[in-house]
Amino acid sequence: MNHVLDKVNLPADVKKLSMEELGALAEEIRQTIIDTVSRNGGHLAANLGVVELTIAILKIFDPPADKIVWDVGHQTYAYKILTGRKDRFDSLRQFGGMSGFPRRDESRFDAFGAGHSGTALSSALGMAVARDRYKGNNHVLAVLGDGSAGCGTSFEAFNNLVRATKRFIVVLNDNEMSIAANVGSMSAYLGELLVNPRYNRWKRSVEGFAARMRMGWLRSAYYKLEELIKGFFLRSVLFEEFGLRYIGPIDGHNMLALLDALTIARDSDRPIILHVSTQKGKGYSFAEESPEKWHGTPGFDIDSGEPVVSSVSPTYSAVFGTVLQGLAEKDDRIVAITAAMAAGTGLSKFAKRFPERFFDVGMSEEHAVIFAAGLAAEGLVPVVAIYSTFFQRAVDYVIHDVCLQGLPVVFCLDRAGVVGDDGPTHHGVFDIALLRPVPGLVVMQPGDEAELANMIHTAVRLGKPVVIRYPRGIGTGAAVPEKLEEIPVGSAKVLRDGKDLQIWALGDMIPVAEKAAEILQAKGISAGVVNARFIKPLDLSLLERQAKTARIFVTIENGVVSGGFGSGVEEALLASGFRGNVHKFGWPDEFVTHGRTDILMQKYGLTPEAIADEATGRLANSLTSR
């Protein structure tokens, strides 16, 4: 029974609670999050760590008048529960239900949408400047977390902050991790602030005294004394060099310390940063012990921590990591780069086997691309593994720094296509349309694990910029061949012969194409199926041969139709003189919502039955129009 949570629906209710009730509320929220995520899956560890901080923020501040801007969104579950969405929380990440990330169209309390890191400071700063322009008196808080303080965009915002506004609050939720353990100089610096033994011994003793005194009028004096003493123990605080007043580290699970620090921040007459230390996975032992594993999780059994559904088949990510490690054993030019996603992209074993040839650059995809270009310019073979959705940030650098110079960088885009429950911020559906116009770039997608292995083998030997995209999750079960073979660039593979209609499909949409062809065959329509393999360059000779007999072409891709793979096929056919119809299947010109992939495919007409029905109608129209 959630005794305290039962009477809390909005931030105003939090303000009425006693200190004892605030502690009970934190535990009840944690249990609610664990229960819901165990059923629906979601981002568990970071959300468990930020519960007390969320409660304290809502105790001191007044959203939606005060703007609370969350970075990434992996730490907003408690905030959603306490801002009018408690009764909908069981629909988290379900089709038609509540998003796992902040969304302006979901609640007036969500000041700014987020799904990628590094956006909170810049967007919140914009809000603060707008407030100043309109002479408002509300507060603006940017809550950073999951390693976003080390993101390049955050540094750009820090650089402009004090020149733009005099009233601004940054809350740095430091759990020492992003998705994986944080890396780089910023992480090391924050770690020094957290663990300096002399400073923290002094701080604990003074905080203990302050707690016994219940702060009150001593609050301001305490923090001014802390700022003076800090200089004796620590190097100049970086954030103060940017012009912000720094307070911390603050125990992110000590409610009294949080409330006092946030009160100081509320009353500060200049920009201020609160450095809060939290434990990722707090309150659930499995997540505390393995926070990286529990960053994002499918449904699980609470008592055992085991996933509800497990598979013996390897994921495409795992296959990628295994194959790349094998190739690196034979070619010492191969190096691997990722952006805070070593485990997610399958590179953890590579990192252990070749630590000197593995580079985790943190949440800095743009830097990852230019860094890879520099490596390639000096004769190495860099392989950059990034989720498709995060790769979007680096497209300019792919064009300017890699392709324009023809440098042999291999980009492996994991989670390409719709990824399901994480929704529009994480669907990797734009990469084809963004990359297809770029000169000199080879873009491919495998139909199974064996083909992925051969594509990686081909890419590292090609000497050109290459993109390989592949979907989230398990593959088809195809075994990786012991002896890898190079795939001729621009060659498609005919899987099924046909005369009336040709279906060209990419990767994970091949099974859909084959099933649609079977349905068409049962209707007496001769439908061929082609595994395109290459998005760029296309197999033009095969297209031209098939265009001589086929009345229509159908393309199927796990990407946006607008400017995508199907558009490339259509352009090539028109250029060859084909006057038939090309019907393109993929995701529409809108942001696809969250939900199970099978539900989304049903909604948007990407099932074999829907495709076969549409193709039948198109074929009939092509006959009557002749």
VOGU-3710 file (C-alpha; in Angstrom, 3 decimals, decimal comma):
1> mnhvldkvnl> 0,000/0,000/0,000  1,483/3,336/-1,076  0,217/5,340/1,892  2,019/8,616/1,123  1,968/8,325/-2,670  -1,808/7,823/-2,545  -2,271/11,427/-1,475  0,293/12,957/-3,832  -0,814/13,828/-7,350  0,785/17,185/-8,125
11> padvkklsme> 3,837/19,155/-6,912  1,642/21,187/-4,577  0,936/17,974/-2,647  4,666/17,357/-2,146  5,022/20,726/-0,444  2,572/19,654/2,296  4,601/16,624/3,374  6,772/16,357/6,480  10,405/15,226/6,333  9,359/11,754/7,494
21> elgalaeeir> 6,694/11,565/4,791  9,194/12,684/2,134  11,402/9,727/3,016  8,476/7,322/2,818  7,412/8,854/-0,499  10,853/8,177/-1,948  10,660/4,491/-1,080  7,125/4,147/-2,448  8,107/5,827/-5,733  11,095/3,505/-6,072
31> qtiidtvsrn> 8,888/0,469/-5,651  6,392/1,841/-8,176  9,179/2,336/-10,719  10,586/-1,154/-10,147  7,141/-2,758/-10,443  6,279/-0,930/-13,669  9,628/-1,386/-15,390  9,646/-5,080/-14,488  6,484/-5,399/-16,600  7,082/-2,853/-19,369
41> gghlaanlgv> 10,844/-2,557/-19,562  12,499/0,841/-19,457  15,367/2,875/-18,050  15,691/1,678/-14,486  19,038/2,454/-12,859  19,243/6,217/-13,431  15,592/6,715/-12,487  16,049/4,909/-9,183  19,009/7,136/-8,364  17,252/10,459/-8,821
51> veltiailki> 14,130/9,933/-6,661  15,132/12,065/-3,641  16,472/14,801/-5,908  13,179/14,935/-7,828  11,143/15,159/-4,628  13,403/17,905/-3,257  13,137/19,940/-6,471  9,348/19,785/-6,320  9,384/20,687/-2,633  11,298/23,910/-3,336
61> fdppadkivw> 10,202/24,918/-6,841  6,848/25,400/-8,546  6,532/23,918/-12,030  5,137/24,567/-14,542  5,745/28,249/-13,656  9,299/27,295/-12,727  10,882/25,497/-15,683  12,472/22,123/-14,877  14,452/20,948/-17,916  15,748/17,376/-17,798
71> dvghqtyayk> 18,683/16,231/-19,864  18,358/12,941/-21,804  15,141/11,904/-20,089  16,483/8,749/-18,432  15,798/10,297/-15,034  12,215/11,536/-15,298  10,053/8,634/-14,082  9,685/10,020/-10,549  8,977/13,456/-12,008  6,215/12,027/-14,188
81> iltgrkdrfd> 4,657/10,248/-11,206  4,619/13,460/-9,155  3,338/15,755/-11,905  -0,127/14,396/-12,538  0,738/11,169/-14,344  0,723/8,696/-11,466  -2,477/7,006/-12,621  -1,067/6,526/-16,143  2,353/5,312/-15,094  1,475/1,659/-15,705
91> slrqfggmsg> 1,136/2,554/-19,415  4,803/3,610/-19,543  6,339/2,953/-23,010  3,221/1,132/-24,196  1,489/1,929/-27,484  -0,963/4,742/-26,772  0,498/5,148/-23,288  2,970/7,396/-21,554  6,350/8,123/-23,109  9,539/7,102/-21,358
101> fprrdesrfd> 10,942/10,582/-22,030  9,828/14,180/-21,402  7,372/15,404/-24,027  5,833/18,854/-24,251  2,685/17,400/-25,806  2,242/14,955/-22,914  2,191/17,331/-19,954  2,384/21,043/-19,175  5,020/20,090/-16,582  7,417/18,884/-19,295
111> afgaghsgta> 9,116/22,162/-20,169  11,232/20,664/-22,958  11,336/17,310/-24,746  14,471/15,196/-24,551  15,861/11,848/-25,614  19,438/12,664/-26,622  22,045/13,991/-24,215  23,411/17,497/-23,931  20,257/19,506/-24,689  19,200/20,710/-21,246
121> lssalgmava> 21,647/23,568/-20,708  21,120/25,256/-24,063  17,337/24,915/-24,049  17,002/26,010/-20,422  19,289/28,961/-21,080  16,988/29,992/-23,918  14,055/29,871/-21,507  15,923/31,946/-18,933  16,791/34,622/-21,494  13,153/34,687/-22,666
131> rdrykgnnhv> 12,062/35,100/-19,034  14,473/37,989/-18,571  13,246/39,645/-21,754  9,639/39,470/-20,520  10,748/40,566/-17,012  9,500/37,369/-15,397  10,544/36,173/-11,958  10,233/32,388/-12,315  13,179/30,034/-11,908  14,792/27,876/-14,584
141> lavlgdgsag> 16,596/24,638/-13,662  18,632/22,439/-15,999  19,058/18,969/-14,523  22,064/17,315/-16,131  22,750/13,620/-15,817  24,012/10,438/-17,443  27,320/11,977/-18,491  25,842/14,910/-20,390  28,131/17,421/-18,639  30,927/16,052/-20,811
151> cgtsfeafnn> 28,934/16,530/-24,026  30,297/19,214/-26,341  26,955/21,005/-26,512  26,990/21,424/-22,740  30,412/23,097/-22,896  29,110/25,477/-25,556  26,209/26,392/-23,280  28,467/26,873/-20,236  30,605/29,193/-22,348  27,623/31,489/-23,010
161> lvratkrfiv> 25,713/31,150/-19,780  26,804/34,009/-17,532  26,790/36,491/-20,424  23,194/35,589/-21,208  21,486/35,639/-17,793  22,101/36,325/-14,107  19,541/33,867/-12,721  20,033/30,233/-13,649  20,308/26,944/-11,771  22,218/23,886/-12,934
171> vlndnemsia> 21,722/20,634/-11,053  24,441/18,156/-11,976  23,214/14,666/-11,088  26,535/12,842/-10,932  26,085/9,069/-10,757  29,517/8,485/-12,343  27,873/6,888/-15,367  26,170/7,683/-18,630  24,913/4,464/-20,185  28,285/2,960/-19,348
181> anvgsmsayl> 30,870/4,321/-16,918  31,745/7,904/-17,731  35,066/8,508/-19,447  37,326/11,456/-20,146  38,761/14,420/-18,303  35,419/15,852/-17,170  34,495/12,569/-15,504  37,886/12,369/-13,797  37,527/15,955/-12,626  34,077/15,388/-11,160
191> gellvnpryn> 35,404/12,251/-9,504  38,102/14,300/-7,778  35,445/16,643/-6,443  33,456/13,675/-5,164  36,209/11,718/-3,455  38,811/14,198/-2,175  39,246/12,683/1,310  40,326/15,754/3,281  37,618/17,991/1,890  34,890/15,408/2,350
201> rwkrsvegfa> 35,924/14,613/5,937  35,616/18,304/6,741  32,366/18,591/4,817  30,750/15,605/6,572  31,596/16,911/10,009  30,210/20,378/9,270  27,120/18,947/7,572  26,467/16,811/10,632  26,566/19,892/12,820  24,342/21,780/10,371
211> armrmgwlrs> 21,793/18,961/10,329  21,598/18,963/14,112  21,044/22,732/13,998  18,359/22,274/11,265  20,184/24,974/9,270  17,658/27,820/9,390  19,453/31,183/9,464  22,824/29,370/9,379  22,223/28,129/5,845  23,805/31,060/3,995
221> ayykleelik> 26,702/31,281/6,409  27,396/27,551/6,015  27,602/27,662/2,238  29,744/30,800/2,235  32,114/29,086/4,676  32,121/25,994/2,464  33,139/28,056/-0,577  36,091/29,493/1,350  37,254/26,177/2,810  36,891/24,327/-0,490
231> gfflrsvlfe> 39,775/26,289/-1,960  42,172/24,861/0,621  41,452/21,289/-0,494  40,528/21,389/-4,191  41,881/22,919/-7,335  39,952/25,884/-8,726  36,492/24,604/-9,530  36,029/24,498/-13,306  32,426/25,661/-13,165  33,449/28,794/-11,273
241> efglryigpi> 35,847/29,567/-14,134  32,728/29,694/-16,320  31,267/32,209/-13,862  28,890/29,903/-11,961  28,807/29,600/-8,216  29,573/25,987/-7,299  28,049/24,095/-4,371  28,835/20,473/-3,712  29,267/17,632/-3,714  25,872/17,077/-2,104
251> dghnmlalld> 24,623/13,659/-1,034  21,770/13,066/-3,476  20,010/10,711/-1,073  20,103/13,065/1,930  16,810/14,935/1,759  17,759/17,634/4,244  21,023/18,424/2,436  19,199/18,566/-0,900  16,490/20,892/0,399  19,031/23,249/1,929
261> altiardsdr> 21,178/23,367/-1,228  18,168/23,910/-3,486  16,957/26,726/-1,237  20,347/28,434/-1,594  20,105/27,955/-5,368  16,597/29,421/-5,461  17,768/32,537/-3,626  21,088/32,948/-5,461  21,655/36,247/-7,259  23,972/34,702/-9,852
271> piilhvstqk> 24,075/31,472/-11,876  24,745/28,492/-9,652  25,541/24,819/-10,056  24,679/22,143/-7,503  26,860/19,053/-7,807  24,718/16,181/-6,525  26,117/12,691/-6,017  23,615/9,855/-6,535  23,809/6,084/-6,773  22,564/4,607/-10,019
281> gkgysfaees> 20,141/1,775/-9,263  19,523/2,941/-5,688  17,077/0,685/-3,828  17,264/-2,368/-6,118  20,282/-4,546/-5,356  20,707/-5,980/-8,863  20,749/-2,499/-10,394  23,103/-1,185/-7,705  25,592/-3,968/-8,435  25,402/-3,742/-12,255
291> pekwhgtpgf> 24,135/-0,257/-13,171  25,331/-0,510/-16,786  23,314/-3,685/-17,348  20,257/-2,066/-15,777  20,475/1,271/-17,611  17,801/0,104/-20,034  16,148/-3,230/-19,458  13,382/-5,412/-20,878  10,758/-6,791/-18,517  12,235/-8,829/-15,663
301> didsgepvvs> 11,435/-10,907/-12,605  11,871/-8,640/-9,584  13,035/-11,345/-7,183  15,665/-12,913/-9,434  16,538/-9,995/-11,694  16,285/-12,309/-14,700  14,656/-11,094/-17,936  11,146/-12,374/-18,560  12,032/-13,329/-22,135  15,509/-14,493/-23,027
311> svsptysavf> 16,966/-15,650/-26,310  19,840/-17,972/-27,130  20,396/-16,266/-30,491  23,025/-13,506/-30,525  22,058/-9,948/-31,296  23,401/-8,117/-34,324  25,422/-6,018/-31,850  27,080/-9,117/-30,417  27,850/-10,476/-33,885  29,389/-7,151/-34,878
321> gtvlqglaek> 31,642/-7,127/-31,805  32,768/-10,726/-32,272  33,508/-10,336/-35,977  35,382/-7,054/-35,531  37,527/-8,568/-32,796  38,384/-11,486/-35,071  39,346/-9,146/-37,902  41,436/-7,032/-35,527  43,399/-10,130/-34,520  44,674/-10,304/-38,101
331> ddrivaitaa> 44,922/-6,581/-38,930  46,533/-4,292/-36,381  45,369/-1,202/-38,283  41,785/-1,759/-37,090  40,693/0,419/-34,168  37,224/0,742/-32,633  35,482/3,910/-31,479  32,199/4,382/-29,640  30,377/7,205/-27,870  29,570/5,948/-24,347
341> maagtglskf> 28,043/2,769/-25,796  30,681/0,045/-25,482  28,288/-2,599/-24,162  25,293/-1,499/-26,220  27,220/-1,676/-29,478  28,872/-5,009/-28,661  32,399/-3,656/-28,158  33,017/-4,587/-24,505  35,058/-7,682/-25,364  36,999/-5,789/-28,028
351> akrfperffd> 37,845/-3,148/-25,406  39,243/-5,785/-23,049  41,176/-7,589/-25,791  42,602/-4,437/-27,397  42,498/-1,637/-24,812  45,081/0,377/-26,736  42,965/0,139/-29,909  39,612/0,985/-28,323  38,389/4,544/-27,764  35,256/5,532/-25,866
361> vgmseehavi> 34,914/9,273/-26,442  31,853/9,739/-24,227  28,685/11,397/-25,448  30,499/13,214/-28,227  29,454/11,725/-31,545  30,727/14,681/-33,553  34,186/14,322/-32,027  34,075/10,557/-32,641  33,655/11,119/-36,381  36,397/13,747/-36,768
371> faaglaaegl> 38,712/11,739/-34,502  38,142/8,717/-36,748  38,912/10,846/-39,801  42,252/11,808/-38,282  43,084/8,181/-37,561  42,175/7,208/-41,120  44,298/10,008/-42,553  47,308/8,403/-40,887  46,673/4,904/-42,232  44,573/3,258/-39,532
381> vpvvaiystf> 41,186/1,648/-40,181  38,742/3,184/-37,689  35,391/1,463/-37,115  32,880/3,758/-35,408  29,934/2,050/-33,692  27,039/4,364/-32,824  23,273/3,972/-32,541  21,588/5,328/-35,656  19,551/7,902/-33,731  22,667/9,396/-32,093
391> fqravdyvih> 24,602/9,304/-35,364  22,258/12,017/-36,681  24,230/14,582/-34,707  27,402/13,871/-36,635  26,152/13,947/-40,236  27,874/17,238/-41,070  31,207/15,802/-39,976  30,651/12,658/-42,015  30,184/14,863/-45,081  32,871/17,474/-44,415
401> dvclqglpvv> 35,605/15,531/-42,663  35,240/11,980/-43,980  33,513/11,804/-47,358  34,820/15,041/-48,847  38,333/13,711/-48,234  37,497/10,135/-49,170  38,832/8,775/-45,891  38,262/5,062/-45,176  36,168/5,272/-42,018  33,653/2,485/-41,348
411> fcldragvvg> 30,443/3,509/-39,552  28,377/0,717/-38,024  24,923/2,033/-37,169  23,230/-0,101/-34,557  19,483/0,180/-33,794  18,739/1,258/-37,375  15,009/1,490/-38,041  12,133/1,657/-35,589  13,252/0,459/-32,159  9,839/0,178/-30,490
421> ddgpthhgvf> 9,101/1,314/-26,961  11,646/4,154/-26,732  9,756/6,092/-29,384  10,557/8,946/-31,765  13,698/10,206/-30,038  15,315/6,794/-30,487  13,925/5,433/-33,760  16,827/5,158/-36,211  14,752/5,866/-39,310  16,469/8,904/-40,844
431> diallrpvpg> 19,972/7,611/-41,597  19,298/6,428/-45,155  17,643/9,684/-46,218  20,405/11,729/-44,586  23,280/9,754/-46,082  22,033/8,663/-49,509  22,898/11,984/-51,243  26,494/12,072/-49,918  29,011/11,477/-52,730  31,537/8,676/-52,356
441> lvvmqpgdea> 29,769/6,956/-49,476  28,968/3,226/-49,615  25,848/2,310/-47,614  24,765/-1,279/-46,964  22,412/-3,336/-44,825  22,707/-7,081/-44,163  19,893/-9,575/-44,402  21,282/-11,772/-41,635  24,244/-12,270/-39,302  26,380/-14,031/-41,915
451> elanmihtav> 25,914/-11,159/-44,306  26,751/-8,655/-41,570  30,030/-10,480/-40,960  30,910/-10,406/-44,648  29,961/-6,740/-44,905  32,281/-5,795/-42,034  35,034/-7,857/-43,682  34,368/-6,029/-46,968  34,208/-2,571/-45,386  37,537/-2,679/-43,548
461> rlgkpvviry> 39,279/-3,681/-46,797  37,484/-1,293/-49,134  39,505/1,869/-48,569  36,405/4,076/-48,806  33,896/5,665/-46,389  31,325/2,974/-45,543  28,119/2,824/-43,530  26,618/-0,490/-42,400  23,211/-0,239/-40,756  21,489/-3,056/-38,861
471> prgigtgaav> 18,515/-3,381/-36,517  18,124/-3,755/-32,797  17,841/-7,176/-31,227  18,439/-10,758/-32,241  19,175/-11,818/-35,771  17,784/-14,634/-37,868  19,949/-17,359/-36,351  22,212/-17,578/-39,395  25,671/-18,831/-38,477  28,666/-16,580/-39,058
481> pekleeipvg> 30,910/-18,287/-41,623  34,384/-19,332/-40,525  35,881/-17,941/-43,717  34,614/-14,468/-44,492  34,132/-13,313/-48,073  34,119/-9,898/-49,674  30,824/-8,789/-51,199  31,086/-7,027/-54,568  30,116/-3,404/-53,983  26,705/-2,575/-55,397
491> sakvlrdgkd> 25,593/-6,173/-55,865  22,093/-7,285/-54,866  21,013/-10,875/-54,289  17,938/-12,453/-55,909  16,104/-14,557/-53,332  13,040/-15,428/-55,393  12,458/-15,208/-59,140  9,408/-13,391/-60,413  8,087/-11,756/-63,577  5,036/-9,601/-62,860
501> lqiwalgdmi> 6,285/-7,772/-59,808  9,655/-7,302/-58,100  10,042/-6,642/-54,373  13,326/-5,047/-53,322  13,804/-5,233/-49,557  16,426/-4,182/-47,046  17,718/-6,246/-44,147  15,137/-6,960/-41,477  12,306/-6,306/-43,958  13,294/-9,281/-46,125
511> pvaekaaeil> 11,089/-11,746/-44,185  8,159/-9,362/-44,714  8,920/-9,272/-48,439  9,139/-13,052/-48,719  5,830/-13,537/-46,904  4,173/-10,905/-49,112  5,504/-12,711/-52,196  3,965/-15,974/-50,964  0,595/-14,262/-50,557  0,886/-12,806/-54,065
521> qakgisagvv> 1,891/-16,172/-55,505  -1,269/-17,696/-54,021  -3,198/-15,081/-55,997  -1,466/-16,123/-59,207  0,936/-13,188/-59,274  4,588/-13,955/-60,042  6,498/-11,868/-57,493  10,272/-11,825/-57,172  12,187/-10,893/-54,030  15,573/-9,181/-53,980
531> narfikpldl> 17,848/-8,633/-50,987  19,179/-5,236/-52,056  22,178/-5,348/-49,667  23,433/-2,007/-50,999  21,516/1,224/-50,579  24,320/3,049/-52,337  25,420/2,146/-54,930  22,388/0,214/-56,144  22,635/-2,834/-58,399  21,672/-0,929/-61,548
541> sllerqakta> 22,274/-3,821/-63,942  19,838/-6,070/-62,046  17,245/-3,295/-61,897  17,489/-2,741/-65,643  17,116/-6,461/-66,411  14,076/-6,805/-64,183  12,514/-3,622/-65,580  12,160/-5,353/-68,931  9,511/-7,765/-67,595  8,166/-6,371/-64,318
551> rifvtiengv> 5,083/-4,168/-64,439  5,622/-2,718/-60,969  8,378/-2,573/-58,362  7,817/-2,583/-54,602  10,453/-1,449/-52,097  10,371/-2,166/-48,361  12,658/-0,512/-45,829  12,865/0,062/-42,094  13,383/3,784/-42,579  11,478/6,861/-43,674
561> vsggfgsgve> 10,069/6,629/-47,198  10,777/10,297/-47,947  14,194/10,379/-49,597  14,946/6,818/-48,538  15,989/3,581/-50,203  12,809/3,323/-52,265  13,366/6,822/-53,616  16,783/5,720/-54,817  15,313/2,694/-56,584  12,630/4,851/-58,188
571> eallasgfrg> 15,182/7,404/-59,406  17,358/4,662/-60,899  14,412/3,024/-62,677  13,169/6,303/-64,126  16,669/7,083/-65,360  16,744/3,688/-67,114  13,496/4,414/-68,955  11,149/2,319/-66,789  7,600/3,647/-67,118  5,893/1,355/-64,645
581> nvhkfgwpde> 4,894/2,046/-61,067  7,238/2,017/-58,053  5,454/1,661/-54,732  7,517/2,424/-51,646  6,837/0,957/-48,204  8,482/2,345/-45,083  7,740/4,800/-42,317  5,644/7,870/-43,213  6,542/11,546/-43,118  5,783/11,895/-39,425
591> fvthgrtdil> 7,432/11,086/-36,112  6,536/7,489/-35,329  5,215/6,998/-31,814  6,419/4,486/-29,224  5,058/0,966/-28,973  5,923/-2,625/-29,801  7,327/-2,904/-33,315  4,684/-5,375/-34,447  1,940/-2,951/-33,356  3,616/-0,071/-35,188
601> mqkygltpea> 4,009/-2,127/-38,366  0,315/-2,998/-38,210  -0,628/0,647/-37,686  1,455/1,904/-40,600  0,635/-0,843/-43,090  3,983/-2,640/-43,079  2,652/-6,178/-42,640  2,993/-8,762/-45,448  -0,783/-8,823/-45,850  -1,074/-5,035/-46,196
611> iadeatgrla> 1,814/-4,909/-48,648  0,416/-7,786/-50,742  -3,025/-6,175/-50,858  -1,598/-2,813/-51,916  0,665/-4,423/-54,511  -2,268/-6,380/-55,957  -4,256/-3,180/-56,387  -1,306/-1,369/-57,952  -0,724/-4,244/-60,350  -4,384/-4,261/-61,388
621> nsltsr> -4,250/-0,507/-62,001  -1,129/-0,900/-64,126  -2,933/-3,440/-66,321  -6,048/-1,278/-66,877  -3,971/1,809/-67,631  -2,173/0,138/-70,542
//
